Amino acid sequence: MRILHTSDWHIGRSFHGHQTLDALDGVLEALTAIVREREIDVVIVAGDVFDSATPSADAYRLLTRALTRLRETGAVIVVTSGNHDSAARLGFQSEFARLAGIHVFTSDETLDVPVTVNDDDGPVHFYGIPYLEPALIRHRYPGETLRTQADVVSFAMRRVHADAAGRGGRSVVVSHCFAQGVADAASDVERDITSGGIDLVPASVFEGVDYAALGHIHGRATLTDSIRYSGAPLHYSFSEARKPRGVWLVELDTMGLREVEWVDLPIPRRLSILTGTLDELLSDDAYTDAEDDWVSAVLTDTVRPLDAMRKLQRRFPHCATMVHEPSVVADHGTRTYAQRVQGKSDVDVIDEFLTYVRNGQGATAAESEIIREAVAEVRSAETSA
């Protein structure tokens, strides 16, 4: 059996104010081509289908197109809700979708009710563990301790193991959580869940199934051969710039997990982080290849340049962010600002202020002349009054 593992579509999410629907639609169309060409039997979407609990009409239309194209390949589709999804909205009419081979798990009531798909080697049971808030479900299970995500997922996996033991055959779990053991993943943790403390789930809870398809981390990650994150199909932040986008192709045989292969997805527009002075970024031929990329500019000028973003966007039309990180930081010593300006003239006080806020660069000759004229006018007005 061949399974495609994807997650974190985040339909409707913007990228620094720019909509991503068209780009995501194109990537999901390419994903469908992979499903068709590789003769995939089951497509897994491990949570965060939408970016918002209240998706727009355009977001729903994109999801409908994506699922329709995937189902037309003949693949069975298994979807779970993530922390960004509204379980009620994503799961609306899921019973009707099930009749079409699209299985959407959004409730704790179906934790031990799998989708069973058969191949020549027998049945494979797919269990969906949607993102569940402990506070919203613990009242239904008074005999269980459900305070944290670790508690909830462990509880879900106990139900999965109990059911799978009675059914026999192979098993796959789909879950949306932050599993402990993901190296260097802190920057990819979705913004509504912390990466420290109560929300960590031990990866060991997923042991005992043939494959665990996880969502929530936006970069691919392998905890063990059988426990993996696929990451998001698009880059949604510059912290992900150097991380590939793609899917896992999972193959099961009669003994369980046979092999897992990474397949790249197309990147509609690359992300580049460019570092240098404004003049360097605007003139250096080394940056020519980045002119059509999404650009995050890190300016190292000693003084923050005026009108820098507009100038950058002349060369890099898709420059989305700009930060000023001077390569040399002025040492203002240990004296307070009040101590530095004590006994100085008004002109010198203004120059001292400019020196402080402009990283050691005081007033230019032209600025000094303007300052002197302004101070003189104020004094003249005060005298005449």
N, C-alpha and C positions, 0 to 999 in steps of 0.2 A: 504493500500500500504506500502511495506517495502523498505526502502531506505538505502543504505550504503554510508556513508560520509567519504571520505579519501582525502588526499591532500599532496602536497610537496614531491613527489616521488624523485625528484632531480636525475634522472637517469644520471649516468656518474660522479657523485661527488665522490671524494676520501676522505679517512679519514686518515689524517696525512701521506699522501703519499701512502696509500694502497687503491687499487681499491675496490669498493663495489658492482659491478654488480652482482656477483654470490650471495652475501648475499641478495641483494634486490630482485633478481629473486625468491629466495626461499621464502621470506616473501610475495611477491605478489602471489605466488602459494598458500600459506596458506590463503591469503585474498580471493582468488577464491574459496577455499574450504568452507569458511564461507558463501560466496554468494550462493553457491550451497546448503549447508546444511540448511541455514536459509530461503531459497526460496526468495531471494532478487529480487525485481522488477526493481529497478534503482540503478546504481552505479554512484556516483558523485566523480570526481577528481577535487578539487578546486585549480588548478594552480600549477606552478612550476613542471611541468611534467618532464622536463629536467633540468639539472643544468647549461647548457650552451646554448647560442644562436646558437652555431654551434655544435650540438651533433655529436658524432662519429657514425660510422656504427654499432658498437656493441650496442650503446645506442638505436638506432632505432630498432635493432633486438629485444632487450629486450622489448621495448614498444609494438612491434608487437605481441610478444608472450603473453604478459600480457593482452592486449586488446582482442586477439583472445580467450584466455582461459576464460576471463570474459564473452565475448559475447556468447560463447558456452553454458553457464549456462542458457541462455535465458534472461538475464537482459539487459535492455536498459542502455547505457553508456552516461553520460554527462560530458564533460571535458571543462575547461576553461584554458586559458593561464595565466601564472604568470609573474612576473618581470624578471625571469631568462630565460623564453622561448622566442624564436623568433616567433612572431605571424605568420609570413609568412611560416616558416618551419613547425610549429606545425599544422597550418591550411591547409597545402598543401593537396589537394584532399579531403578536408573535405566534399565536396558534395558527393563524392563516398562513403566515410565512413558513411555518413548519411543514405544511402540506406541500409547499413548493420546494422543499429541501434546504431551507434557510432556517437554522436553529439559533435562536437568540436567548441567551441565559442572562436573566436580570434579577432572579429571586433566590433567596435562601431555601425556598421550598423544593427546588429542583437540584440541590447539590448532589444527591445520590440517584438522580434520574438521568442516565446518559443518553446520548445519541449513539446508536450502534450501527456501524458500517461494516459490511462483510466483504472479504476478498477471498482469494483461493486458499489462504491459510486460516480462515475462520473469522470470527468477529473481532472488531476493535471498538472499544467503548470510549467515547469522548465525554468527559465530565467538565462542565463549566462552573467556575467559581467566580461570580461577579464581584466587583468591589462592594464590600458590605461595611457600613458604619456600625461598630459594636453597640453604640448607644441606641441604635434604631432596631436592633434585632434581639438584644439580650433578654428582653422581657418574654420572648417566645420560648426561651430555653432556660427555665429557672434552675435546672440542674447543672448548667454549664457556667464556667467562668469566662466571660467574654468582655474583657476590658480593652484589649488591644487588637491590632491587626494580626499579630502573631497568634493570639487566642482564637480569633475567628477563622483564620486559614487552617490552623491545626485542627480545629473542630470540623471544618469542611473536609479536610483530608481523611479524618477518621471515618466519616460517613462514606467517602469515596472508597477507601480500602475495604470497608465492611461490605459494600455493595459489589465491588469488583470481585471479591473472594467468592461470593455466591454465584456470580455469573460465569467466571472463567474467561479465558481469552486474554487479549492484550488491552492495555488501557493508556489513555492520553488525558492529561489534565490541562485546562486552560485557566490561567489566573492572572489578575492584575494587582500587583503589589510590589513593594521594594524588598527583595530578598537579600539577606546578608550574604556577603561573599562577592559582591559586584565591585571589582577593583576600579578605582578612578572614575566612579560613576556619579559622584556627588553633584556635578554641574548639570547632569542629565535628569536628575530627579524632578518630577513634575512639580510645578510651583505650589500646589496646594497640600503637599505632604512633605514633612520633614524627613531628612535622611538620618536623623539621630534620635535615639530614645524609643518611645513605645511603638512606633510604626514599622520597625524592622521585623521582617519575617525570616526565621532561620531557613536556609535553603534545604536543610535536612528534612523538613516536613514534606518535601516533594519526592523523597526517595520511595521506591517501591512501585512506581509506575514506569511504563516504557518510555514516556517522554512528557516533559512539563513545558508547555509553551507559555512564556510569561510576557506580560506587557507592563509598561509604566516607565521604563528606562528608555531614553531616546537614542541611545547608541547600542549597537549589538554587544552582547556579552554572553560569555559561556561560563556558567558556574560549574557544571560537570558536563560530560558528553550528552546527558539526557535532560539537562535543565538549562534553558537558554532564554535570552531576550533577543528579539529580532530588531528592536529599535523602530523609530518612526520612518515612514517612507520619504518624508521631506526634511530638510534642515529647518528647524524652527528657532534656532538661536546661533549666534556666532561661536558659542562654546562648542558647538557640534561641527564646526567648519571642516576639520580634518578627519571626521569620522564617516565611514562609508554608509551609503543608504542601500538597503536591499532586504532580502528575505532568506529564511532558512528553508531548504527543501529537505524534508525528513522522510526516510524510507524505513518501513517496518517489514520484517519477514516473519516467518513462523516462530522464530525465537525471540522476537521483540525488535529493539532498535538495531538496524543494520548499518546505516550511515547517515550523516548529516552534511549537506553541502550549502555553502553560501552562494547566493546569486545576486549580483549587483542590479540595482534599479537605476534608470537614468536620472540625472540631476538637472532639472530645468535651468537653473542658474547657479553657478558656483558661488561659494562664499570665500572672500579673501580678507584677511586682516593685514593691513599695510602699515608699516611703522617707518617714520622718518620726518624730516622737517617738511613744512608745506611746500617749499620750493622743490625739494627732492621728489615729493609725490607728484607734483604737477609737471615735472620736466624729465625725470629719469626714464629712459627707455625700458628699464628692467620691469616697470609696472605696466607695460603695454598690454600684456596678456590679461590683465585684470580689469581692463576698461569696460567690459560688459558684465562683470561680476557684481554680486552684492558686496559692497565694500564697507568695512569698519576701519576707519582711519585713526591711527594713534599718532598724534603730532608731538614731536620732540623738541619743537622750537623753545628757546629759553623764555620767550614771551608769547602768550597766546595770540596768534595772528587774527587780525580783523577780517570779518566776512569770510572765514575759512571754508565753511560748508558750501556756500555758493560757488566759490572758486573750485573746490574739489568736485562738485557735481558737473562742472563744465567738462572735466576730463572723465569722471566716473559718474555717469548719469544715475547709477543705482547705488550711490553712496548713501547708506542708511544711518550710520552712526559715526560720531566723531568725539574723541576724548583728547584732552591735553595732558601729556605726561612728559614734562621737560626733562631732557637728558641731564641737565645740570640744575640743581636746586640751591638757591642762595642760602647762605648761612647768616641768619640775622642775629646770631649771638644769643646771650642769655638775658639781655636787657629787655624790659617791657617796652611797648610802643610809647607809653607816656614818658619813660626815661629817655628814649631816643629823641623825642621832640622837645624836651624841656629846654626852655631858653632860646629856642630857634624862632626865626621870623616866620610870618605866614607863608611866604614863598617856600621857605625851607621845609616847613611842616607838610605842605602839599607834595613837595618833591620826595620827602621821606615816605609819605603814604604811597605814592606811585612806586617807589622802590620796593616797598613791602608787598604790594598786591601784584606787581609785575615781575616777581621772581628776581629781584636785584637790579632791575633796569629802571633807573630814574627817568625824569623828564628829558626829552630831547631838547636841542637848542630852540627849535620852533615852539615846542610846548612850553618851555620856560618863559619865552617872550609873551605868550598868550597868558600864562599864569600871572606874570608881573603886571600886565595891563589890566587883568581882571581884578587883582588885588588893589591896584591903584584906583580903579573906578569905584570900588566898594568904599575905600577910605575917603575918596572925594565926596561921595554921596553922604557918608556918615558925618563929615565935617560940615557940609552945607546944610544938613538937617539941624 
